[in-house]
Structure formats: structure tokens, C-alpha cells
């Protein structure tokens, strides 16, 4: 019999949330290097003992927050274990569930992504996000066309090109305060993936 997973205490959940919010707010204002644990606890209105109950230091907090968000995004963008073919639909106007879900995840955590990808954000974060996208697109590519000899362009070039474009679309959406719905964005992304930038005219 598997052990029962205890739900997180609502008070603890709220404490962790205010700590994370405080960190993001401070990074946005003055960058991570200029932010101290004292700054974080002051902004979160908690004492230092409470902070150290959950995190070793500010680096531990940042690492856990980034890992948590990237894992959420990874689970959204990758093909599901129960993959049944919908994600490889060749209809350019039918976005796959994973495309929609990744924009939903980013909308839910838009504050985090805007800060991390912003001018005071974490150096290297965009690269880590790009790597998650690259892995997912490589998975999709090898399922769609398993044989490299059928490709007119080397697979790694295709993946590099589509990954950069994919991330660029996401960043543009965030930078403009997400004026379109996740489904709309997923549809545009699918069109660009399927048709390319020179074949999307009406």
C-alpha cells in the first residue's frame, strides 16, 4: 500500500508564495545580485527564522523557484505519455494540446517569466528555457520524421531554427502583456511551424 501524501498546510503554502513574490518583485526592481535575504524577508513581512525554515539562502530560493517553473513548462510542452496523435496533426489551424498548454502555463505564471526574461532577470534563464523547448521540438521532430534521410535540411538545423523562433514568439507575447489568448497564440505558432514565415499569407 502506497503512503498517503499529506497536503501542504495552507499557511505554509501562503508563506512560500509571499516569499517567492517578494523575490520576483526585488529582482524586477534591482536584480538578484543586489537583493539580500533581509530585503526578501522585509518585503514578504516575515522574520528571518521563517525564511531559513524553508530555504538555505537566497540562492537556494532562486534555484528551487526556477526549477519548479521550468518543470511546469517542461510538462506542458512535451508530448504526454498517453500521446495518441493529436499533437502531430498536420492541420496548420489545429494547434496541438501541448502548444496551448504551454501558453496557459506562462499566462498563469506571467509575473515570473516577465521578470526572468526582463532587463534585471536571471542571466542564462532564457537559455535554460530554450533548452526545454529544444528537447520538446526534437521529440516531436523524431516522431514525425524518424528517418533523417527524408529531411531536406539537417535535423539539428531545423531544431535550432524552430527553437529560436518558438522562444521569440513567446517573448514577444509576454513583452506586449499577452494581448492574445493561449489558444490564439498556439494557432499562430502551429502555422509558423507548419508553413514557415514566407507561406502564411492568405
N, C-alpha and C positions, 0 to 999 in steps of 0.2 A: 504494500500500500504506500503510495507516494505521500511525502509530507505535505501538510497543508501550508500554503503560502499566506502569511499574515499580511493583511492590507496595511499600507503605510498610514500611520497616525495622521489625521488631518492637520493637527498643529505642526507636526514635523514637516509635512508637505508644504504648508504655508511658509514656514521658516526657510526652507530650501528655496522656495520660489522668490521670496523677497531678497535673499542673498544673491541669487542669480540676476534678478532685475537690477539690483544695486551695482553689481559688477558691470553689466552691459551699459548702464547709464554712465558710469565713470569712464569706461573705455571710450564711449562715444564723446565724452567731454574732453578728456586729456590723454587718452591712450593707456594701455595696460602697464607699461613701464613706470608711469608716473602715479599709478594707483597703488595704495597700500592697504593692508588689512584694516588699519584704523579707518581709512576712508570708506571701505566697504561696510564695516560694522556701523559706522556713523550714518551712512546713507540708508542702510537696512533697519536702523534703530534696534539693534540687538547688541548684546555685550560680546566681548572677545571670546569668553568661555564657550558661548553658544556656537560661535563660528568654528572654533577648534574642536568642537564635539563632532563636527561633520567633515571638516577639511584640515589637511596638514598645514597648508599655507595658500597664498593666492594662486600659486602655480597649479596646485592640486585642484582647486576650484575651477580654474580655467580649463584644465585638461579634461576633467570629468564633464563639464558643460559641453565642450566641443565634441567629445567622443559621443555623448548622448545624442546631440543633434545630428551628427553625421551618421550615426547608426539608424536613426529615424529616417533620414533621407535615403540611406542605402536600402533599407527595407521597402521604401516606396518606389524607388526607381528600378530595382531589379525585377526580373520576371519571377512570379510567385512559384512556389514548389508545385502547386497544382496547375501549372501552366497548361492551357488547353488549346492555344492557337490564336485567341483573340488579340494578343499583343503583337502578332505578326500579320495582322490583316493588311492587305495591300491597298485598301481604300484610303486615299490620301485625306479624306474628310472624316475618317472614323478614328479618332485618337485612341491609342491603347490605354487600358486602365492605369498602367504604371506611369504614363505621361501625365494623366490627370492627377493622380495621387501625389506626384512629386510637387506639383504646384500648390496643391491643397496643404501639404506639409509645410511648404515655405510660407504660405499665407498665414498658417497657424502660428508660425514662429518668425514672422516677418521682422520683428524687432531685432532678434538675434542675427539674422542674415544681413540686414541693412547695416548693423554696427560692424560685424565681422568683415564685410566686404567694403566698408566705408573707408574714408581717409585715415581714421585712427584705429582701424581694425587690426586684427592679428596678422602679422606677416606670415605668409605661407598658407593661410587658410584657403584662399582661392585655389591654390594648387592641390590641397587635400580634397576639396570639393570636386575639382576637375577629375581627380583620380577615381573617385567614386563613380562619376558619370562615365568615365572611360571604361571602367570594368563592366558596367551595365551595358554599354553600347557594344563592347566586344562580345559579351554573352549573346546579345541579340543578333549580331552580325554572323557569328559562327552557327547559330541555329538557323538563320535564314539562308545562308550560303555556306555550307560546311566545307566545300572544296575550294581552296584558294585559286586553283587554275581557272575557275569560272569568273574570276574578278578581273576587270579591265585595269584596275588601279590596285596596287598592293594594299592588303588589308590594313596594315598599320597606318598608312597614309590616310585611308578612308576614316579610320577611327580617330586619328589626330584631328582631321578637318572637322568631322561632325561633333567631336567633343568640344572643341573651341567654340563652334557656332552654338551648340547647345547651352554652354555656360554663358555665352554672350547674350542670348535671348533671356535667360533667367535674370541676369544682372540688369539688363535694360528694363525689364518688368519691375524689378524692385526699386530701381533708381527713379522710376516715374510713378511711384506709390501705387503700383498694382492696379492700373485703370481697367484691366480686363479680368474676367473670371478665369479660374483654373482650367475649366473645360475649353474656353476660347483659346487660351494660351497653348494648351495641349494640341488643339487642332492646328494652329499655325505652325507649331513645332513639327508635327507629323507631316504637314505639307512641305515644309522645308527639307525634312529628311527624305521624303519620297521624291519630290520634284526638283529640288535644288533651287538656288536663288534666281536662276535665269528662266525657269519654266513655271512660275507661279502667277503668270498673267491670266486674265480672264479671256 
